[in-house]
Amino acid sequence: MARYFLGVDVGGTKTHALIADEAGQCLGFGAGGPGNPNEVGYPALVAALRQAVGGALTAAGLTSVDVVGAGFGVSGLDWPAEEEAIRQAIQTLGLQVPFALVNDTVVGLLAGSAEGWGVAVVAGTGCNCWGWDRTRQRIGRVTGYGLWAGEAAGAGELVQRALQSVAHAWTQRDQPTALTAAFLEYTGIRTVAELLEKVFTGQVELDAPAAPLVFQVAAAGDAVAREVVRWAGRELGEMANAVIRQLEFESLAFDVVLVGGMYEGGPLLLEPLRETVRALAPAARFVRLNTLPVVGAVLLGMEQVGIAAPEKREVLIRSCPRG
C-alpha cells in the first residue's frame, strides 16, 4: 500500500505545504498566507495551515487519512512555551499521524544539506540561525528576535540600518549618502526632515520591501550603502559563529546553508559573511538553498515512520515546484 507524507513550512510572509510519496516524488503543492503566530496570531496560523495543506491534498488527489507522517517547520517557534499552542493549531488539520515540529530554520537546513546536519542562516524578511550536530542530539541557535536581541540582518534590519545612515547624514553625524535621495523617491516625500518625521511617527512604513533599493544604491557605488550591506553580511556571519561555538563545529567540515532572498544581494553581502565564518571555522562549506524549504519538512515527515530521509532528498528537490 502506498504511503504519503506531508511537509509544511510556515513563514512570516507565506505558508507552503507539500505532499510526497515514499519514493520522494512530489505529488501536490499548496500555499497559504503568513502564519508566524507572534506576528499574525493563532487564528491566522490555523487559516494558513488549512489553506496550504488543503491545497496540497487536493492537488495530490488525497485526503488527510492518506498521510502517514508529517513534518512542520514554523516561524515563531522559538521557545518551549510556544510549542503547545502551535501543536493545537496543527491538530485542527485532523491528522492522526506522528509528526515532528521544529523552527522553520531547521527545515531549511534539512532541505539544503545533503548530510542533514550543520548550520542554517536565514536572511529573508527577518533573520534566524539554528544548527544540528551530526547525531541530532544537540541543537545550537540564536534567539530569533532580530535587533531586539542584537541579531541581524534580514531585509527589515538592513533597511533599518540604511535609514539610520540617512538620519546620520541629515544630522551631520556622518557623511552624505545616495540612500537619502533613493528613499525620498521611493516614498514620494520631498524632504529628509519630512521623511524621518513620517517614518518615526508611524505615518509611513519603510521596512523590508525597500531592501532591494539598498542593494541597488550599493551596486551603484555609494560608500555608505556598500558598508550597510557589508555590515549585514558580517552580522549574519556572527550569528552563524554563535551557533558554531555552541555546537563546537570550529574544526569540522560542515554545511552552512544560506536560506532566504537576502542572498540575492550577491558578493557584497556574501563575502563578508564567508570571511566572518571562515575566521572561526575554516572548513565550513557554504550552500545556497536551491529549493523550497518545505522539502526539509517532508524529509522530517518521512523520518517519523523510520524512512532514511536523506536518500529521498534529491528526488524531492527535482520534483518539487520552484514556488
C-alpha positions in Angstrom: 0.0 0.0 0.0 1.3 3.4 -1.0 2.4 5.8 1.8 2.2 9.5 1.6 4.0 12.3 3.6 3.2 15.9 4.4 5.6 18.7 4.9 4.6 22.2 5.9 6.8 25.3 6.1 5.1 28.2 8.0 6.8 31.6 7.4 6.3 35.2 8.2 5.1 36.0 4.7 3.7 32.7 3.3 3.0 29.1 4.2 3.9 26.1 1.9 2.6 22.5 2.1 3.9 19.6 0.1 2.7 16.0 -0.4 5.2 13.3 -1.5 5.1 9.6 -1.8 7.5 7.1 -0.3 9.9 7.4 -3.3 10.2 11.1 -2.7 8.1 12.1 -5.7 6.2 15.3 -5.0 2.5 14.9 -5.8 0.8 18.1 -4.5 1.7 21.6 -3.5 -0.3 24.2 -1.6 0.3 27.7 -0.5 -1.3 29.9 2.2 -0.8 33.2 3.9 1.6 34.2 6.6 1.5 32.0 9.7 4.0 33.2 12.3 1.7 33.3 15.3 3.8 36.1 17.0 3.1 38.4 14.1 -0.4 37.4 12.8 -1.9 35.4 15.7 -3.1 31.9 16.1 -6.4 32.1 14.1 -4.3 33.3 11.1 -1.9 30.4 11.7 -4.8 28.0 11.6 -6.2 29.6 8.4 -2.8 29.5 6.7 -2.3 25.8 7.6 -5.7 24.8 6.4 -5.3 26.7 3.1 -1.9 25.3 2.3 -2.5 21.7 3.4 -5.9 21.6 1.8 -4.4 22.8 -1.4 -1.6 20.3 -1.4 -4.0 17.4 -0.6 -6.4 18.5 -3.3 -3.6 18.8 -5.9 -2.4 15.3 -4.9 -5.9 13.8 -5.1 -5.6 12.6 -1.5 -7.2 13.3 1.9 -5.7 13.6 5.3 -6.3 9.9 6.1 -3.8 9.0 3.3 -0.9 10.8 5.2 1.3 8.6 7.4 3.9 11.1 8.6 4.3 14.8 8.7 6.9 17.5 9.4 6.2 21.1 10.3 8.7 24.0 10.4 7.1 27.0 12.0 8.4 30.6 12.1 7.8 31.9 15.6 8.5 28.6 17.4 11.4 30.0 19.3 10.7 28.8 22.9 9.2 25.8 24.6 6.3 27.9 26.0 5.1 28.5 22.4 5.0 24.8 21.3 1.7 23.7 22.8 -0.4 26.4 21.2 1.3 25.7 17.8 0.6 21.9 18.3 -3.1 22.8 19.0 -3.2 24.8 15.7 -1.8 21.8 13.8 -4.3 19.4 15.4 -7.1 21.4 13.7 -6.0 19.8 10.5 -7.4 16.4 11.8 -4.2 14.5 11.1 -3.9 11.2 13.0 -0.2 10.6 12.3 3.1 11.1 14.0 4.6 14.5 13.2 7.7 16.5 14.0 7.6 20.2 14.9 10.6 22.4 14.6 11.5 26.0 14.0 11.3 26.8 10.3 15.1 27.4 10.1 15.6 23.7 10.7 13.6 22.6 7.6 15.8 24.9 5.6 18.9 23.2 6.9 17.5 19.7 6.1 16.5 20.9 2.6 19.9 22.4 1.9 22.3 20.0 3.4 22.8 16.6 1.8 24.1 15.2 5.1 21.1 16.6 7.1 23.1 18.5 9.7 25.1 21.7 10.0 24.1 25.3 10.4 21.3 27.3 8.5 21.3 31.1 8.4 18.0 32.6 7.3 18.0 36.1 5.8 14.6 36.9 4.4 12.2 39.4 5.8 13.8 38.7 9.1 16.8 36.6 10.2 17.5 33.5 12.3 20.1 30.8 12.7 19.9 27.3 14.0 22.2 24.2 13.8 22.1 20.5 14.4 25.0 18.2 15.1 25.6 15.0 13.1 23.7 13.0 15.7 20.9 15.5 16.0 21.2 15.2 19.8 22.5 18.8 20.1 20.9 22.0 18.9 22.5 25.4 18.5 20.5 28.5 18.0 20.1 32.3 18.3 17.1 33.9 19.8 15.3 34.8 16.6 14.3 38.2 17.8 16.3 40.4 15.4 17.8 43.7 16.5 15.8 43.5 19.8 18.3 40.7 20.7 21.2 42.2 18.7 20.8 39.8 15.8 20.9 40.9 12.2 20.3 41.0 9.4 17.2 40.2 7.4 15.7 42.7 5.0 14.0 44.6 7.8 17.2 45.1 9.7 19.0 46.1 6.5 16.5 48.8 5.8 16.6 50.0 9.4 20.4 50.3 9.3 20.2 52.2 6.0 17.6 54.6 7.5 20.0 55.2 10.4 22.6 56.2 7.8 20.2 58.7 6.3 19.4 60.1 9.7 23.1 60.4 10.5 23.7 62.2 7.2 20.8 64.6 7.9 22.1 65.4 11.4 25.7 65.7 10.0 26.9 63.0 12.3 28.1 61.1 9.2 28.8 61.6 5.5 26.1 62.2 2.9 24.7 59.1 1.1 22.7 58.4 -2.0 20.4 56.4 0.1 18.7 59.7 1.1 17.6 60.5 -2.5 16.7 56.9 -3.1 14.4 56.7 0.0 12.8 60.1 -0.9 12.0 58.9 -4.4 10.8 55.5 -3.1 8.3 57.2 -0.6 7.4 60.2 -2.8 8.4 62.5 0.1 10.1 65.8 -0.7 12.5 66.5 2.2 14.6 64.4 4.5 13.1 66.0 7.6 9.6 65.1 6.4 10.8 61.5 5.6 12.2 61.0 9.0 9.2 62.6 10.8 6.7 60.4 8.9 8.7 57.2 9.4 9.5 57.7 13.1 5.9 58.8 13.9 4.5 55.8 12.1 2.8 57.7 9.2 5.0 56.0 6.6 6.3 52.4 6.7 9.8 51.9 5.5 10.6 48.3 6.0 11.8 45.0 4.4 10.2 45.6 1.0 12.7 48.5 0.5 15.7 46.2 0.9 16.3 45.8 -2.9 16.7 49.6 -3.0 19.6 49.4 -0.6 21.3 46.8 -2.7 20.8 49.0 -5.8 22.3 52.0 -4.3 25.3 49.9 -3.0 25.8 48.4 -6.5 25.9 51.9 -7.9 28.9 52.6 -5.7 27.6 54.6 -2.8 30.1 54.1 0.0 27.6 54.3 2.8 25.2 51.8 1.2 28.0 49.4 0.5 29.1 49.5 4.1 25.5 48.8 5.2 25.4 45.7 3.0 28.8 44.6 4.3 27.6 45.1 7.8 24.6 42.8 7.1 27.0 40.1 5.8 29.2 40.3 8.9 26.2 40.2 11.2 24.8 37.1 9.5 28.3 35.6 9.8 28.4 36.4 13.6 25.0 34.6 14.1 26.4 31.6 12.4 29.6 31.7 14.5 27.5 31.8 17.7 25.8 28.5 16.7 29.1 27.1 15.6 30.6 27.7 19.0 27.6 26.2 20.8 28.0 23.0 18.7 31.8 23.0 18.8 32.0 22.8 15.0 35.1 25.0 14.7 37.4 22.2 13.5 34.8 20.3 11.4 33.8 20.3 7.8 30.0 21.1 7.7 27.4 22.8 5.6 26.3 26.4 6.3 23.0 26.6 4.4 22.0 30.1 3.3 18.2 30.4 3.2 16.3 33.5 2.0 16.0 36.2 -0.6 18.6 38.5 1.0 21.3 36.3 -0.5 20.3 37.6 -3.9 22.4 40.6 -2.8 25.5 38.9 -4.2 29.1 39.1 -3.3 28.9 42.3 -1.4 26.8 40.5 1.2 28.2 37.0 0.8 31.9 37.8 1.0 32.0 39.3 4.5 29.7 36.6 5.7 32.1 33.9 4.5 35.1 35.7 5.8 33.5 36.1 9.2 32.6 32.4 9.4 35.9 31.0 8.0 37.9 33.0 10.5 36.3 30.7 13.1 35.6 27.6 11.1 37.9 27.3 8.1 36.4 24.1 6.7 32.8 25.4 6.6 31.1 24.8 3.3 28.6 27.4 2.1 25.5 26.1 0.4 22.8 28.3 -1.1 19.4 26.7 -0.7 18.2 25.9 -4.3 14.8 24.5 -3.5 11.8 25.4 -1.3 12.5 24.8 2.5 9.3 22.8 2.7 11.3 19.9 1.2 13.0 19.6 4.6 9.7 19.4 6.3 8.7 16.4 4.1 12.0 14.7 5.0 11.1 15.2 8.7 7.7 13.6 8.0 9.4 10.6 6.4 11.7 10.2 9.4 8.6 9.8 11.7 8.0 6.3 10.2 11.6 5.3 10.0 12.5 6.2 6.4 16.1 7.3 5.9 15.1 10.6 4.5 18.4 12.0 3.1 18.2 9.3 0.5 15.0 10.8 -0.8 16.2 14.4 -0.8 17.4 14.7 -4.4 14.2 13.2 -5.7 12.2 15.7 -3.7 14.3 18.6 -5.0 13.9 17.5 -8.6 10.2 17.0 -8.4 9.3 20.0 -6.1 7.9 23.1 -7.6 10.1 26.2 -7.5 7.4 28.3 -5.8 
